[in-house]
């Protein structure tokens, strides 16, 4: 899958101009931030990368919102149990992960 296709949703979500501005100011593109968000939250990013990540957040409201939504998702899913999912939802999620891994 090409970067253009894989990250097209980022451009639609963030808007290409905002992504360019944040990237120019911080040296970190929105798509890079998305790739680093788990390491950031797990506090495993090296200090230099963490600084770039936080500098990007300071100028990019879209990525700040993305991080906030990511944290909310973690909180919400942390309370879910497998038994809470309808069988159809479980199969849909498993199918999505299988497809994602295959690509």
N, CA, C and O atoms as a GROMACS GRO file, in nm:
protein
  412
    1UNK      N    1   0.086  -0.117   0.000
    1UNK     CA    2   0.000   0.000   0.000
    1UNK      C    3   0.091   0.124   0.000
    1UNK      O    4   0.187   0.131   0.076
    2UNK      N    5   0.060   0.219  -0.083
    2UNK     CA    6   0.141   0.340  -0.093
    2UNK      C    7   0.114   0.434   0.024
    2UNK      O    8   0.007   0.428   0.085
    3UNK      N    9   0.212   0.521   0.056
    3UNK     CA   10   0.192   0.620   0.162
    3UNK      C   11   0.074   0.711   0.131
    3UNK      O   12  -0.001   0.749   0.220
    4UNK      N   13   0.058   0.745   0.003
    4UNK     CA   14  -0.052   0.833  -0.036
    4UNK      C   15  -0.185   0.769   0.000
    4UNK      O   16  -0.274   0.835   0.054
    5UNK      N   17  -0.199   0.643  -0.030
    5UNK     CA   18  -0.324   0.573  -0.001
    5UNK      C   19  -0.339   0.549   0.149
    5UNK      O   20  -0.447   0.568   0.205
    6UNK      N   21  -0.231   0.506   0.214
    6UNK     CA   22  -0.236   0.473   0.355
    6UNK      C   23  -0.265   0.595   0.441
    6UNK      O   24  -0.337   0.584   0.540
    7UNK      N   25  -0.212   0.710   0.405
    7UNK     CA   26  -0.227   0.829   0.488
    7UNK      C   27  -0.326   0.930   0.431
    7UNK      O   28  -0.333   1.044   0.479
    8UNK      N   29  -0.403   0.890   0.329
    8UNK     CA   30  -0.504   0.979   0.273
    8UNK      C   31  -0.605   1.024   0.376
    8UNK      O   32  -0.652   1.138   0.372
    9UNK      N   33  -0.639   0.936   0.468
    9UNK     CA   34  -0.734   0.972   0.574
    9UNK      C   35  -0.679   1.083   0.661
    9UNK      O   36  -0.756   1.163   0.714
   10UNK      N   37  -0.547   1.088   0.678
   10UNK     CA   38  -0.488   1.197   0.757
   10UNK      C   39  -0.509   1.330   0.690
   10UNK      O   40  -0.545   1.429   0.755
   11UNK      N   41  -0.486   1.334   0.559
   11UNK     CA   42  -0.505   1.460   0.486
   11UNK      C   43  -0.650   1.505   0.494
   11UNK      O   44  -0.678   1.624   0.510
   12UNK      N   45  -0.743   1.410   0.483
   12UNK     CA   46  -0.885   1.445   0.493
   12UNK      C   47  -0.919   1.493   0.634
   12UNK      O   48  -0.996   1.587   0.651
   13UNK      N   49  -0.861   1.429   0.735
   13UNK     CA   50  -0.890   1.464   0.873
   13UNK      C   51  -0.826   1.596   0.912
   13UNK      O   52  -0.891   1.683   0.970
   14UNK      N   53  -0.699   1.613   0.881
   14UNK     CA   54  -0.624   1.728   0.929
   14UNK      C   55  -0.620   1.844   0.830
   14UNK      O   56  -0.602   1.958   0.871
   15UNK      N   57  -0.637   1.816   0.704
   15UNK     CA   58  -0.624   1.921   0.603
   15UNK      C   59  -0.477   1.934   0.567
   15UNK      O   60  -0.393   1.945   0.656
   16UNK      N   61  -0.446   1.932   0.442
   16UNK     CA   62  -0.306   1.928   0.400
   16UNK      C   63  -0.229   2.054   0.440
   16UNK      O   64  -0.110   2.044   0.471
   17UNK      N   65  -0.291   2.171   0.440
   17UNK     CA   66  -0.219   2.294   0.474
   17UNK      C   67  -0.177   2.293   0.621
   17UNK      O   68  -0.063   2.329   0.652
   18UNK      N   69  -0.266   2.254   0.711
   18UNK     CA   70  -0.231   2.248   0.853
   18UNK      C   71  -0.117   2.149   0.876
   18UNK      O   72  -0.026   2.177   0.953
   19UNK      N   73  -0.123   2.036   0.809
   19UNK     CA   74  -0.018   1.935   0.824
   19UNK      C   75   0.116   1.991   0.776
   19UNK      O   76   0.219   1.966   0.839
   20UNK      N   77   0.115   2.066   0.667
   20UNK     CA   78   0.238   2.126   0.615
   20UNK      C   79   0.296   2.227   0.714
   20UNK      O   80   0.417   2.228   0.738
   21UNK      N   81   0.212   2.311   0.771
   21UNK     CA   82   0.258   2.412   0.866
   21UNK      C   83   0.320   2.346   0.988
   21UNK      O   84   0.430   2.383   1.029
   22UNK      N   85   0.252   2.250   1.046
   22UNK     CA   86   0.303   2.182   1.164
   22UNK      C   87   0.434   2.111   1.133
   22UNK      O   88   0.527   2.113   1.213
   23UNK      N   89   0.441   2.050   1.017
   23UNK     CA   90   0.563   1.979   0.978
   23UNK      C   91   0.680   2.075   0.960
   23UNK      O   92   0.792   2.047   1.004
   24UNK      N   93   0.654   2.190   0.896
   24UNK     CA   94   0.759   2.289   0.874
   24UNK      C   95   0.810   2.346   1.006
   24UNK      O   96   0.930   2.366   1.022
   25UNK      N   97   0.720   2.373   1.099
   25UNK     CA   98   0.759   2.436   1.225
   25UNK      C   99   0.830   2.340   1.320
   25UNK      O  100   0.916   2.383   1.398
   26UNK      N  101   0.797   2.213   1.315
   26UNK     CA  102   0.849   2.120   1.416
   26UNK      C  103   0.937   2.010   1.360
   26UNK      O  104   1.003   1.940   1.436
   27UNK      N  105   0.939   1.994   1.229
   27UNK     CA  106   1.015   1.886   1.169
   27UNK      C  107   0.949   1.751   1.187
   27UNK      O  108   1.012   1.647   1.166
   28UNK      N  109   0.822   1.752   1.226
   28UNK     CA  110   0.748   1.627   1.246
   28UNK      C  111   0.615   1.639   1.173
   28UNK      O  112   0.535   1.727   1.203
   29UNK      N  113   0.591   1.551   1.079
   29UNK     CA  114   0.465   1.552   1.004
   29UNK      C  115   0.356   1.484   1.085
   29UNK      O  116   0.384   1.402   1.172
   30UNK      N  117   0.232   1.518   1.055
   30UNK     CA  118   0.118   1.458   1.125
   30UNK      C  119   0.122   1.306   1.114
   30UNK      O  120   0.096   1.236   1.213
   31UNK      N  121   0.153   1.254   0.997
   31UNK     CA  122   0.154   1.108   0.981
   31UNK      C  123   0.262   1.044   1.068
   31UNK      O  124   0.244   0.932   1.115
   32UNK      N  125   0.374   1.115   1.091
   32UNK     CA  126   0.476   1.062   1.181
   32UNK      C  127   0.426   1.061   1.324
   32UNK      O  128   0.450   0.966   1.399
   33UNK      N  129   0.354   1.166   1.363
   33UNK     CA  130   0.298   1.172   1.497
   33UNK      C  131   0.205   1.054   1.519
   33UNK      O  132   0.210   0.990   1.624
   34UNK      N  133   0.120   1.025   1.421
   34UNK     CA  134   0.027   0.913   1.432
   34UNK      C  135   0.103   0.782   1.454
   34UNK      O  136   0.060   0.697   1.533
   35UNK      N  137   0.216   0.766   1.386
   35UNK     CA  138   0.296   0.645   1.400
   35UNK      C  139   0.364   0.636   1.537
   35UNK      O  140   0.394   0.527   1.584
   36UNK      N  141   0.388   0.751   1.600
   36UNK     CA  142   0.460   0.755   1.727
   36UNK      C  143   0.370   0.762   1.850
   36UNK      O  144   0.420   0.754   1.963
   37UNK      N  145   0.240   0.778   1.831
   37UNK     CA  146   0.151   0.805   1.944
   37UNK      C  147   0.155   0.696   2.051
   37UNK      O  148   0.152   0.728   2.170
   38UNK      N  149   0.162   0.571   2.012
   38UNK     CA  150   0.166   0.463   2.112
   38UNK      C  151   0.293   0.471   2.195
   38UNK      O  152   0.289   0.458   2.317
   39UNK      N  153   0.406   0.492   2.129
   39UNK     CA  154   0.533   0.504   2.202
   39UNK      C  155   0.531   0.625   2.294
   39UNK      O  156   0.585   0.621   2.405
   40UNK      N  157   0.469   0.734   2.248
   40UNK     CA  158   0.458   0.854   2.331
   40UNK      C  159   0.379   0.824   2.457
   40UNK      O  160   0.422   0.859   2.567
   41UNK      N  161   0.266   0.760   2.442
   41UNK     CA  162   0.181   0.730   2.557
   41UNK      C  163   0.244   0.627   2.650
   41UNK      O  164   0.220   0.629   2.771
   42UNK      N  165   0.325   0.539   2.595
   42UNK     CA  166   0.393   0.438   2.677
   42UNK      C  167   0.524   0.492   2.736
   42UNK      O  168   0.595   0.422   2.808
   43UNK      N  169   0.554   0.616   2.702
   43UNK     CA  170   0.677   0.683   2.749
   43UNK      C  171   0.804   0.609   2.709
   43UNK      O  172   0.899   0.597   2.787
   44UNK      N  173   0.805   0.560   2.586
   44UNK     CA  174   0.922   0.490   2.535
   44UNK      C  175   0.993   0.568   2.423
   44UNK      O  176   1.092   0.521   2.367
   45UNK      N  177   0.942   0.686   2.391
   45UNK     CA  178   1.009   0.769   2.289
   45UNK      C  179   1.137   0.828   2.348
   45UNK      O  180   1.137   0.873   2.462
   46UNK      N  181   1.244   0.827   2.271
   46UNK     CA  182   1.365   0.896   2.317
   46UNK      C  183   1.334   1.045   2.339
   46UNK      O  184   1.242   1.099   2.277
   47UNK      N  185   1.406   1.109   2.425
   47UNK     CA  186   1.380   1.249   2.463
   47UNK      C  187   1.370   1.342   2.343
   47UNK      O  188   1.282   1.428   2.338
   48UNK      N  189   1.460   1.327   2.245
   48UNK     CA  190   1.458   1.414   2.127
   48UNK      C  191   1.326   1.398   2.050
   48UNK      O  192   1.266   1.497   2.009
   49UNK      N  193   1.283   1.273   2.031
   49UNK     CA  194   1.158   1.248   1.960
   49UNK      C  195   1.038   1.299   2.040
   49UNK      O  196   0.943   1.353   1.984
   50UNK      N  197   1.044   1.281   2.171
   50UNK     CA  198   0.935   1.328   2.257
   50UNK      C  199   0.923   1.481   2.248
   50UNK      O  200   0.812   1.534   2.244
   51UNK      N  201   1.035   1.549   2.244
   51UNK     CA  202   1.034   1.695   2.230
   51UNK      C  203   0.973   1.738   2.098
   51UNK      O  204   0.893   1.832   2.094
   52UNK      N  205   1.009   1.671   1.989
   52UNK     CA  206   0.951   1.702   1.858
   52UNK      C  207   0.801   1.674   1.858
   52UNK      O  208   0.722   1.751   1.803
   53UNK      N  209   0.762   1.564   1.919
   53UNK     CA  210   0.621   1.526   1.929
   53UNK      C  211   0.542   1.634   2.001
   53UNK      O  212   0.438   1.678   1.953
   54UNK      N  213   0.592   1.677   2.117
   54UNK     CA  214   0.523   1.778   2.196
   54UNK      C  215   0.524   1.915   2.128
   54UNK      O  216   0.428   1.991   2.142
   55UNK      N  217   0.631   1.947   2.056
   55UNK     CA  218   0.636   2.073   1.981
   55UNK      C  219   0.530   2.071   1.871
   55UNK      O  220   0.466   2.173   1.844
   56UNK      N  221   0.514   1.957   1.808
   56UNK     CA  222   0.412   1.945   1.703
   56UNK      C  223   0.273   1.964   1.763
   56UNK      O  224   0.190   2.034   1.706
   57UNK      N  225   0.248   1.903   1.877
   57UNK     CA  226   0.118   1.919   1.943
   57UNK      C  227   0.089   2.065   1.976
   57UNK      O  228  -0.026   2.109   1.971
   58UNK      N  229   0.194   2.140   2.009
   58UNK     CA  230   0.176   2.280   2.046
   58UNK      C  231   0.127   2.366   1.930
   58UNK      O  232   0.068   2.472   1.952
   59UNK      N  233   0.150   2.322   1.805
   59UNK     CA  234   0.109   2.402   1.689
   59UNK      C  235   0.004   2.334   1.602
   59UNK      O  236  -0.041   2.393   1.504
   60UNK      N  237  -0.035   2.213   1.637
   60UNK     CA  238  -0.129   2.139   1.553
   60UNK      C  239  -0.251   2.097   1.634
   60UNK      O  240  -0.248   1.995   1.702
   61UNK      N  241  -0.359   2.174   1.627
   61UNK     CA  242  -0.478   2.139   1.703
   61UNK      C  243  -0.540   2.006   1.660
   61UNK      O  244  -0.606   1.938   1.739
   62UNK      N  245  -0.520   1.968   1.536
   62UNK     CA  246  -0.576   1.842   1.486
   62UNK      C  247  -0.507   1.723   1.551
   62UNK      O  248  -0.573   1.627   1.592
   63UNK      N  249  -0.376   1.727   1.561
   63UNK     CA  250  -0.304   1.618   1.625
   63UNK      C  251  -0.330   1.616   1.776
   63UNK      O  252  -0.333   1.510   1.838
   64UNK      N  253  -0.348   1.734   1.834
   64UNK     CA  254  -0.383   1.741   1.976
   64UNK      C  255  -0.517   1.672   1.998
   64UNK      O  256  -0.534   1.597   2.094
   65UNK      N  257  -0.612   1.696   1.909
   65UNK     CA  258  -0.742   1.630   1.917
   65UNK      C  259  -0.728   1.480   1.894
   65UNK      O  260  -0.794   1.401   1.961
   66UNK      N  261  -0.644   1.441   1.799
   66UNK     CA  262  -0.621   1.299   1.772
   66UNK      C  263  -0.567   1.229   1.898
   66UNK      O  264  -0.614   1.121   1.934
   67UNK      N  265  -0.470   1.290   1.963
   67UNK     CA  266  -0.414   1.233   2.085
   67UNK      C  267  -0.520   1.222   2.194
   67UNK      O  268  -0.527   1.122   2.264
   68UNK      N  269  -0.602   1.324   2.207
   68UNK     CA  270  -0.710   1.322   2.306
   68UNK      C  271  -0.807   1.207   2.277
   68UNK      O  272  -0.848   1.136   2.369
   69UNK      N  273  -0.844   1.191   2.152
   69UNK     CA  274  -0.935   1.083   2.114
   69UNK      C  275  -0.870   0.946   2.137
   69UNK      O  276  -0.937   0.850   2.176
   70UNK      N  277  -0.742   0.938   2.113
   70UNK     CA  278  -0.669   0.814   2.134
   70UNK      C  279  -0.672   0.777   2.283
   70UNK      O  280  -0.696   0.661   2.318
   71UNK      N  281  -0.649   0.876   2.369
   71UNK     CA  282  -0.654   0.852   2.514
   71UNK      C  283  -0.794   0.810   2.558
   71UNK      O  284  -0.809   0.719   2.640
   72UNK      N  285  -0.897   0.876   2.505
   72UNK     CA  286  -1.034   0.838   2.538
   72UNK      C  287  -1.065   0.695   2.494
   72UNK      O  288  -1.133   0.621   2.566
   73UNK      N  289  -1.017   0.658   2.379
   73UNK     CA  290  -1.038   0.522   2.329
   73UNK      C  291  -0.971   0.420   2.421
   73UNK      O  292  -1.030   0.316   2.452
   74UNK      N  293  -0.851   0.450   2.464
   74UNK     CA  294  -0.780   0.360   2.556
   74UNK      C  295  -0.859   0.344   2.685
   74UNK      O  296  -0.877   0.232   2.734
   75UNK      N  297  -0.906   0.455   2.738
   75UNK     CA  298  -0.986   0.448   2.862
   75UNK      C  299  -1.113   0.366   2.843
   75UNK      O  300  -1.148   0.283   2.927
   76UNK      N  301  -1.181   0.390   2.733
   76UNK     CA  302  -1.307   0.320   2.708
   76UNK      C  303  -1.284   0.171   2.684
   76UNK      O  304  -1.356   0.087   2.739
   77UNK      N  305  -1.186   0.138   2.603
   77UNK     CA  306  -1.163  -0.003   2.572
   77UNK      C  307  -1.098  -0.076   2.687
   77UNK      O  308  -1.108  -0.199   2.696
   78UNK      N  309  -1.034  -0.005   2.775
   78UNK     CA  310  -0.975  -0.069   2.892
   78UNK      C  311  -1.080  -0.128   2.985
   78UNK      O  312  -1.049  -0.214   3.067
   79UNK      N  313  -1.201  -0.082   2.972
   79UNK     CA  314  -1.310  -0.133   3.055
   79UNK      C  315  -1.392  -0.240   2.985
   79UNK      O  316  -1.478  -0.304   3.047
   80UNK      N  317  -1.367  -0.260   2.856
   80UNK     CA  318  -1.444  -0.360   2.782
   80UNK      C  319  -1.391  -0.500   2.808
   80UNK      O  320  -1.272  -0.522   2.826
   81UNK      N  321  -1.483  -0.592   2.807
   81UNK     CA  322  -1.448  -0.734   2.817
   81UNK      C  323  -1.498  -0.801   2.690
   81UNK      O  324  -1.590  -0.750   2.624
   82UNK      N  325  -1.438  -0.913   2.656
   82UNK     CA  326  -1.480  -0.982   2.534
   82UNK      C  327  -1.630  -1.013   2.537
   82UNK      O  328  -1.698  -1.005   2.434
   83UNK      N  329  -1.681  -1.047   2.654
   83UNK     CA  330  -1.824  -1.079   2.668
   83UNK      C  331  -1.913  -0.958   2.640
   83UNK      O  332  -2.032  -0.974   2.612
   84UNK      N  333  -1.857  -0.836   2.647
   84UNK     CA  334  -1.934  -0.716   2.620
   84UNK      C  335  -1.964  -0.696   2.471
   84UNK      O  336  -2.055  -0.621   2.435
   85UNK      N  337  -1.887  -0.762   2.385
   85UNK     CA  338  -1.903  -0.746   2.240
   85UNK      C  339  -2.009  -0.841   2.186
   85UNK      O  340  -2.014  -0.959   2.223
   86UNK      N  341  -2.090  -0.788   2.100
   86UNK     CA  342  -2.184  -0.874   2.027
   86UNK      C  343  -2.102  -0.964   1.935
   86UNK      O  344  -1.998  -0.920   1.886
   87UNK      N  345  -2.144  -1.087   1.910
   87UNK     CA  346  -2.069  -1.177   1.822
   87UNK      C  347  -2.038  -1.116   1.686
   87UNK      O  348  -1.930  -1.137   1.630
   88UNK      N  349  -2.134  -1.038   1.631
   88UNK     CA  350  -2.111  -0.974   1.500
   88UNK      C  351  -1.999  -0.870   1.509
   88UNK      O  352  -1.917  -0.859   1.419
   89UNK      N  353  -1.997  -0.795   1.618
   89UNK     CA  354  -1.893  -0.694   1.637
   89UNK      C  355  -1.756  -0.759   1.652
   89UNK      O  356  -1.657  -0.712   1.596
   90UNK      N  357  -1.751  -0.867   1.727
   90UNK     CA  358  -1.625  -0.940   1.744
   90UNK      C  359  -1.572  -0.988   1.610
   90UNK      O  360  -1.454  -0.970   1.579
   91UNK      N  361  -1.658  -1.049   1.529
   91UNK     CA  362  -1.616  -1.098   1.398
   91UNK      C  363  -1.573  -0.983   1.306
   91UNK      O  364  -1.476  -0.996   1.232
   92UNK      N  365  -1.644  -0.871   1.312
   92UNK     CA  366  -1.607  -0.755   1.229
   92UNK      C  367  -1.470  -0.703   1.268
   92UNK      O  368  -1.389  -0.671   1.181
   93UNK      N  369  -1.443  -0.695   1.398
   93UNK     CA  370  -1.311  -0.649   1.444
   93UNK      C  371  -1.201  -0.746   1.404
   93UNK      O  372  -1.096  -0.705   1.355
   94UNK      N  373  -1.224  -0.874   1.426
   94UNK     CA  374  -1.124  -0.973   1.388
   94UNK      C  375  -1.097  -0.970   1.238
   94UNK      O  376  -0.982  -0.980   1.195
   95UNK      N  377  -1.203  -0.954   1.158
   95UNK     CA  378  -1.185  -0.944   1.014
   95UNK      C  379  -1.105  -0.821   0.974
   95UNK      O  380  -1.021  -0.827   0.884
   96UNK      N  381  -1.132  -0.710   1.041
   96UNK     CA  382  -1.057  -0.587   1.011
   96UNK      C  383  -0.910  -0.603   1.044
   96UNK      O  384  -0.824  -0.559   0.968
   97UNK      N  385  -0.879  -0.665   1.156
   97UNK     CA  386  -0.739  -0.686   1.193
   97UNK      C  387  -0.670  -0.784   1.099
   97UNK      O  388  -0.554  -0.767   1.065
   98UNK      N  389  -0.743  -0.887   1.057
   98UNK     CA  390  -0.684  -0.982   0.960
   98UNK      C  391  -0.651  -0.911   0.830
   98UNK      O  392  -0.542  -0.930   0.774
   99UNK      N  393  -0.744  -0.829   0.781
   99UNK     CA  394  -0.722  -0.755   0.657
   99UNK      C  395  -0.606  -0.658   0.670
   99UNK      O  396  -0.523  -0.645   0.580
  100UNK      N  397  -0.602  -0.588   0.783
  100UNK     CA  398  -0.495  -0.491   0.806
  100UNK      C  399  -0.360  -0.559   0.809
  100UNK      O  400  -0.264  -0.510   0.748
  101UNK      N  401  -0.350  -0.670   0.879
  101UNK     CA  402  -0.223  -0.743   0.888
  101UNK      C  403  -0.180  -0.796   0.753
  101UNK      O  404  -0.061  -0.797   0.722
  102UNK      N  405  -0.275  -0.840   0.672
  102UNK     CA  406  -0.244  -0.894   0.540
  102UNK      C  407  -0.190  -0.787   0.446
  102UNK      O  408  -0.113  -0.819   0.356
  103UNK      N  409  -0.230  -0.662   0.466
  103UNK     CA  410  -0.183  -0.554   0.378
  103UNK      C  411  -0.059  -0.496   0.435
  103UNK      O  412  -0.002  -0.403   0.377
   0.00000   0.00000   0.00000
